[in-house]
Amino acid sequence: MNEALLRSLTPSVLGILVRRGADFAAAEDAVQDALVEALRVWPADPSPSSRLSSREDPVRDPKGWLVTVAWRKFLDATRADAARRRREDLVDEEPPPGPAPAVDDTLQLYFLCAHPSLTPSSAVALTLRAVGGLTTRQIAHAYLVPEATMAQRISRAKRTVSGVRFDQPGDVATVLRVLYLVFNEGYSGEVDLAAEAIRLTRQLAAAIDHPEVAGLLALMLLHHARRATRTAPDGSLVPLAEQDRGRWDTEAIAEGVEILQAALARDRLGEYQAQAAIAALHADAPTAEETDWVQIVEWYDELARLTDSPVVRLNRAVAVGEADGPRAGLAALASLNDTLPRHTAVAAYLHERDGDLTTAACLYAEAAHKAPNLAERDYLTRQAARLNARLSR
């Protein structure tokens, strides 16, 4: 049984139910019930000998089968609802089994699940369930929260968007932010969220011709290409300069660069294209010493112009320190608020590059106390210990 196929069909099946008159929340529940039914009755072996003989053969027409079953699940729930009489006419509208309509509502589902009325965490959860086809349990495990908590979050999100017109124009930028949030969660539990984000972004890129969608897909691929080298076997962080570039995924890099070049050629630069360009320059360098830091600074200038983000300017300070020397980097850092996340860690790195090991060691220790996670704290603690060992000789 191809679970990936089921998940890829989820948004189009859900869209068909909504267009037939089902409200979003009820339609989403019905589709999930249909997916469970498919897991139960579809053949594990898709060979012709294992196929059903009826015209509802799921292997022959999996989308049509899911639409038929999901619609019946919706009607069953409708009949049991207190508003049965008001919606009874829907029962007479059940179409006969057969090929599903060719219309693809995937894009509208992306817009709906990333509606501005939703909080970021709710939009992420609803996107993974309604568009990604993940179960509530899988999403809960991925985000390390109880299944009941995630179920409540998804239910609230569905109620919030139930009154939104399905054909209402959406905001691509909001959808991309949601997908990037999913990607940055990486991997936890049984679901690889980074890979899932790439799959969903590919799906979005197939539904809409937009350079920023392509830019985000390129950025994800370029970052994901380095995934295997970001941590040591013991789980400790490995900084970019120390990663084994021979283990980077060259196919993902090549695909990311090709997608990025096509997007940049359209001359409609956006923040994800600029970030992808920076990632591509890192991926293109055979060694850390051969990185084109001057061009990276130029891309950070573009990115700062597009976003006016202090975090971008913090990263730019690191690039300036590599391109023009640590004192130039410290000068760029001086204009930024020292309460920015990782500001102290950047200052420590630049002071070490400048030869001020005493100040750097103190800053590394201070940054370790401020670290947002255990892996970063351990890394920064080791840097402080390394410099203190050198100073004590």
C-alpha positions in Angstrom: 0.0 0.0 0.0 1.5 3.3 -1.1 1.2 5.7 1.8 3.0 8.4 -0.1 0.3 8.2 -2.9 -2.4 8.5 -0.3 -0.9 11.7 1.1 -0.3 13.2 -2.3 -4.0 12.8 -3.1 -5.3 14.3 0.1 -5.6 17.9 -0.9 -7.4 17.3 -4.2 -9.9 14.9 -2.6 -10.5 17.4 0.2 -11.0 20.2 -2.4 -13.6 18.1 -4.3 -15.7 17.5 -1.2 -15.6 21.2 -0.3 -16.7 22.2 -3.8 -19.6 19.7 -3.5 -20.9 21.6 -0.5 -19.2 20.1 2.5 -17.9 22.6 5.0 -14.2 22.4 5.4 -14.0 20.9 8.9 -16.5 18.1 8.1 -14.9 17.4 4.8 -11.4 17.2 6.4 -12.7 14.7 8.9 -14.3 12.6 6.1 -11.1 12.6 4.1 -9.1 11.4 7.1 -11.7 8.6 7.7 -11.3 7.6 4.0 -7.5 7.5 4.4 -7.9 5.2 7.3 -10.3 3.0 5.3 -7.8 2.9 2.4 -5.0 1.8 4.8 -7.3 -1.0 5.9 -8.7 -2.4 2.6 -6.2 -1.4 -0.2 -4.0 -4.3 -1.3 -0.5 -4.2 0.0 0.6 -5.7 -3.3 -0.5 -3.4 -6.2 0.0 -6.1 -8.8 -2.9 -6.9 -11.2 -3.6 -10.3 -9.5 -4.3 -8.5 -6.2 -6.7 -6.0 -7.6 -10.4 -5.7 -7.0 -12.6 -6.6 -9.9 -15.2 -3.8 -9.3 -15.2 -0.5 -10.9 -14.2 1.0 -7.5 -10.8 -0.7 -7.7 -8.6 1.7 -5.8 -5.4 0.7 -7.7 -7.1 1.6 -11.0 -8.5 4.9 -9.8 -7.2 5.7 -6.3 -8.4 9.3 -6.3 -11.9 8.3 -7.5 -12.1 5.7 -4.8 -11.0 8.1 -2.1 -13.5 10.7 -3.3 -16.4 8.2 -3.2 -15.5 6.8 0.2 -14.9 10.3 1.7 -18.2 11.6 0.4 -20.0 8.6 1.9 -18.2 9.2 5.2 -19.3 12.9 5.0 -22.9 11.9 4.3 -22.9 9.4 7.2 -21.8 12.1 9.5 -24.3 14.5 8.1 -27.2 12.1 8.7 -26.1 11.7 12.3 -25.9 15.5 12.8 -28.6 17.6 14.4 -28.9 19.6 11.2 -29.8 16.5 9.2 -33.0 17.9 7.8 -31.4 21.1 6.7 -28.8 19.2 4.6 -30.7 16.1 3.6 -30.8 17.2 0.0 -27.0 16.4 -0.2 -27.9 12.7 0.0 -29.6 12.9 -3.3 -26.5 14.5 -4.9 -24.1 11.6 -4.4 -22.4 11.0 -7.7 -21.9 7.5 -9.0 -18.5 5.9 -8.5 -16.1 6.6 -11.3 -13.2 8.9 -12.3 -12.8 11.9 -10.1 -13.1 15.4 -11.5 -9.9 16.8 -13.0 -10.0 20.1 -11.1 -7.1 20.5 -8.7 -7.9 22.6 -5.6 -4.5 22.1 -4.0 -3.5 25.7 -4.2 -6.7 26.9 -2.6 -6.1 24.4 0.3 -2.7 25.9 0.8 -4.2 29.4 1.0 -7.0 28.2 3.4 -4.6 26.4 5.8 -2.3 29.4 5.9 -5.2 31.9 6.4 -4.1 35.1 8.2 -6.7 34.5 11.0 -4.7 31.4 12.1 -1.7 31.5 14.5 1.5 30.2 12.9 1.4 27.0 15.0 -2.2 26.3 14.0 -1.5 27.0 10.3 1.4 24.6 10.4 -0.7 21.8 12.0 -3.6 22.3 9.6 -1.3 22.3 6.6 0.3 19.1 7.6 -3.0 17.4 8.2 -5.2 18.8 5.4 -2.6 19.2 2.7 0.1 16.8 3.9 -2.2 14.0 4.8 -0.5 13.3 8.1 -2.5 12.0 11.0 -3.0 14.0 14.2 -0.8 11.4 16.0 2.0 11.8 13.6 1.9 15.6 13.8 1.7 15.5 17.6 4.7 13.2 17.8 6.7 15.4 15.4 6.1 18.5 17.6 6.5 16.6 20.9 3.1 17.5 22.2 0.2 15.2 23.5 -2.1 13.9 20.7 -5.1 15.5 22.5 -3.4 18.9 22.5 -2.7 18.7 18.8 -6.2 17.5 18.1 -7.6 20.5 19.9 -5.3 22.8 18.0 -6.4 21.3 14.6 -10.1 21.4 15.6 -9.8 25.1 16.5 -8.0 25.9 13.3 -10.7 24.1 11.2 -13.5 26.0 13.0 -11.6 29.3 12.4 -11.4 28.8 8.6 -14.8 27.0 8.1 -16.5 30.3 7.2 -13.8 31.3 4.7 -14.9 31.1 1.0 -13.0 28.3 -0.7 -12.3 30.3 -3.8 -11.1 33.4 -2.0 -7.7 34.6 -3.2 -4.8 33.7 -0.8 -1.5 35.1 0.1 1.5 33.2 -1.3 3.9 34.8 1.2 1.9 33.5 4.1 1.9 30.0 2.7 5.7 30.1 2.2 6.2 31.2 5.8 4.2 28.3 7.0 6.1 25.8 4.8 9.4 27.3 6.0 8.3 26.8 9.6 7.6 23.2 8.9 11.1 22.8 7.2 12.9 24.3 10.1 11.5 21.8 12.5 13.8 19.2 10.9 13.2 15.7 12.1 11.5 14.3 15.1 9.3 11.3 15.9 8.4 9.2 12.9 7.9 12.1 10.5 10.7 13.8 8.7 9.3 17.3 8.7 12.1 18.7 6.5 11.4 16.2 3.8 7.7 16.7 4.2 8.2 20.5 3.8 10.1 19.8 0.6 7.4 17.6 -0.7 4.7 20.1 0.0 6.7 22.9 -1.5 7.2 20.8 -4.7 3.5 20.3 -4.8 2.9 24.0 -4.4 5.4 24.8 -7.1 3.5 22.5 -9.5 0.2 24.4 -8.7 1.5 27.9 -9.0 4.2 29.6 -11.2 5.8 32.0 -8.7 9.5 32.8 -8.4 9.4 32.9 -4.6 7.9 29.4 -4.4 10.8 28.2 -6.6 13.2 30.2 -4.4 11.9 28.5 -1.2 12.2 25.1 -2.8 15.7 25.8 -3.9 16.6 27.0 -0.4 15.2 23.9 1.2 17.0 21.6 -1.2 20.3 23.4 -0.7 20.0 23.3 3.1 18.8 19.7 3.1 21.8 18.7 1.0 24.0 19.3 4.1 21.8 17.6 6.6 23.9 14.5 7.1 27.0 16.5 8.0 25.4 19.0 10.5 25.8 16.8 13.5 28.5 14.4 14.7 27.7 10.8 15.6 27.3 11.9 19.2 24.7 14.5 18.2 27.0 17.5 18.7 26.8 20.4 16.2 29.3 20.6 13.4 29.7 24.2 12.1 29.6 24.8 8.4 33.3 25.4 8.0 34.1 21.9 9.6 31.5 19.9 7.7 32.6 17.1 5.4 31.7 18.5 2.0 32.3 15.2 0.3 29.2 13.9 2.1 26.9 16.7 0.9 24.1 15.6 -1.5 25.4 16.8 -4.8 22.2 15.9 -6.7 20.1 18.0 -4.3 22.6 20.9 -4.7 22.5 20.7 -8.5 18.7 20.6 -8.5 18.5 23.5 -6.0 20.9 25.6 -8.1 19.0 24.9 -11.3 15.7 25.9 -9.8 17.3 29.1 -8.3 18.8 30.2 -11.5 15.5 29.8 -13.4 13.8 31.9 -10.6 16.5 34.6 -10.6 16.2 34.9 -14.4 12.7 36.2 -14.0 14.1 39.3 -12.3 11.5 39.3 -9.5 13.8 39.0 -6.5 12.3 38.0 -3.2 13.7 37.0 0.2 13.7 33.2 -0.4 15.6 33.6 -3.6 18.2 35.8 -1.9 18.6 33.2 0.9 18.9 30.5 -1.6 21.6 32.4 -3.4 23.6 32.6 -0.2 23.1 28.9 0.4 24.2 28.2 -3.2 27.4 30.1 -2.7 28.2 28.1 0.3 27.4 24.9 -1.5 29.6 25.9 -4.5 32.7 26.3 -2.4 35.0 23.3 -2.6 36.4 24.2 0.9 35.4 26.7 3.5 38.5 28.8 2.7 37.3 29.2 -0.9 33.9 30.6 0.0 33.0 33.8 -1.9 32.3 35.9 1.1 32.3 39.2 -0.8 29.4 38.0 -3.0 27.7 36.6 0.1 27.8 40.1 1.7 26.3 41.5 -1.4 23.4 39.0 -1.2 23.0 39.8 2.5 22.7 43.5 1.5 19.9 42.6 -0.9 18.2 40.4 1.7 18.4 43.2 4.3 16.8 45.6 1.8 14.0 43.1 1.2 13.3 42.2 4.8 14.8 44.9 7.0 15.4 42.0 9.5 17.9 42.5 12.4 18.6 38.7 12.2 19.7 39.2 8.6 21.9 42.0 9.6 23.4 39.8 12.3 24.3 37.1 9.8 25.6 39.9 7.5 28.0 40.9 10.3 29.5 37.4 10.2 29.9 37.5 6.4 31.5 41.0 6.7 33.9 39.6 9.2 34.9 36.8 6.8 35.1 39.1 3.7 36.7 42.2 5.3 38.2 41.0 8.5 36.9 40.5 12.1 37.2 44.2 13.0 34.9 45.1 10.1 32.5 42.4 11.3 32.6 43.8 14.9 31.9 47.3 13.5 28.8 45.9 11.7 27.8 44.1 14.8 28.1 47.2 17.0 25.1 48.8 15.2 22.8 45.9 16.3 20.8 45.4 19.5 22.8 43.1 21.7 19.6 41.3 22.9 19.2 39.7 19.5 19.3 35.9 19.6 22.9 34.6 19.0 24.3 38.1 19.1 26.7 37.1 21.9 27.8 34.0 20.0 28.6 36.1 16.9 30.6 38.6 19.0 32.5 35.7 20.6 33.4 34.3 17.2 34.5 37.6 15.8 36.6 38.5 18.9 38.3 35.1 18.6 39.1 35.8 14.9 40.5 39.1 16.0 42.9 37.4 18.5 41.2 38.6 21.7 40.8 35.2 23.2 40.0 36.3 26.8 37.0 38.3 25.6 36.0 35.6 23.2 36.1 32.9 26.0 33.9 35.0 28.3 31.4 35.7 25.5 31.2 32.0 24.5 30.4 31.1 28.1 27.8 33.9 28.2 26.3 32.8 24.9 26.1 29.2 26.2 23.8 30.3 29.0 21.6 32.1 26.4 21.5 29.2 23.9 18.0 28.2 22.7 18.7 24.5 22.7 21.0 21.9 24.3 23.0 21.2 21.2 24.0 24.9 20.8 24.7 25.2 24.5 27.0 22.3 24.4 28.8 23.6 21.3 29.3 27.1 22.8 30.5 25.6 26.2 33.1 23.6 24.3 34.3 26.7 22.5 34.7 28.5 25.8 36.5 25.6 27.4 38.9 25.3 24.3 39.9 29.0 24.6 40.3 28.8 28.4 42.6 25.8 27.9 44.7 27.8 25.5 44.9 30.8 27.9 45.9 28.7 30.8 49.0 27.2 29.1 
